[in-house]
Amino acid sequence: MFYYSKSTKGFYTEDIHGDNMPSDVVEITVEQHQNLMAGQAIGKEITPDKNGNPVLTDPVVTQDVLDFKESQKSAMEKLTALGLTPDEIEAVLGIKS
């Protein structure tokens, strides 16, 4: 069995943590834990629902992320206008396709 804590947003097991688990842990199955880990591996976030149970959610996109993407797009457009190839642009910006 696995346990999930809303307060720490972490997973626990009795084998590893014994009685040293937060007071708000909820029990989840091995299958639930595997599904949550698989979802996280493809970009989902694990967040607690109103009852403290872990659920998969889409990541929150902040204004900082949107601003960064816009500035990166602008830089790519400017470098393309200068005649750089896509590979050269990736090298300059330190990105990979």
N, C-alpha and C positions, 0 to 999 in steps of 0.2 A: 504494500500500500504506500501511496504517496500522500503528502499533505501540502496544502498551499496556504500561504499567509498573505492576507490583504495588506497588512501593515508593512511588510518587507518586500512584497511582490516576489517571494522566493518559494522554492520547493524544499520539502523536508521529508526524511524517512526516519522511522524509529531505529533502524540499524545504525544509522550514522549519528543522529541527533538525540536519540533517547528521549529524555524528559526535557531537553533543552530546546524546546520549540516555542515560538510565540503563542500567546494565549488565544489568538484569533485563527489558528489553523483550521482548515476544513479538509476532510478526507476526500481524496479523489482516487480513481482506479488507475491501474497501470496503463490501460488503454487510453484513458483521458490524458494522462501525462504524455504518452507517445504522440497523440494527436496534437496536443499543444506544442510540443517540441517540433513536430513536422510543420505546423503552421508558422511558427517563429522562423524556421529555416527558410521559408519562402517570403519573408518580409512582414508577416503579421506581428502584432504586439499582443502579449499576454497581459490582460488587465482584469481586475476583479469586478464582478457584477455587484448589484446592490446587496446581495447576500454573502459576498466575500468569495464566491466561487470563481475560479479562473476561466476566462473566455478569450477567444481570439477576436481582435479588433483590427481595423485598418489603422496604420500609423497616422498620427496627427501631423499635418504639414504646417509648419510655422511660417510666418512672414519672412524670417531670416532665410529659410530654405528656398522660398519662392524668389527672394531677392538674389540669392546666390545663383540659382538656375538662370535667372534673367541676365545677370552680369556675365555668366559663362556663355550664354547664347550670343550676347552682344560681342564678346571677345572673339568667338568663333566666326561670326559674320565679318568682323574687321580683318581677321587673319585670312579669311577666304578672299576678301576683296584685295588683299595684298598679294594674292597668288600662291599662298601656301597650300600644299596638298593636305588631305585629311590626316595622313600619317604625321606630317610635320606639325599640324595643329595639335594633335594629341600629344606629341612630344613637348611642345611649348607649354601647353596647359597641364601636362602631367596627368592625362586621362587615358583610359582605354575604352574602346568600343565594346 
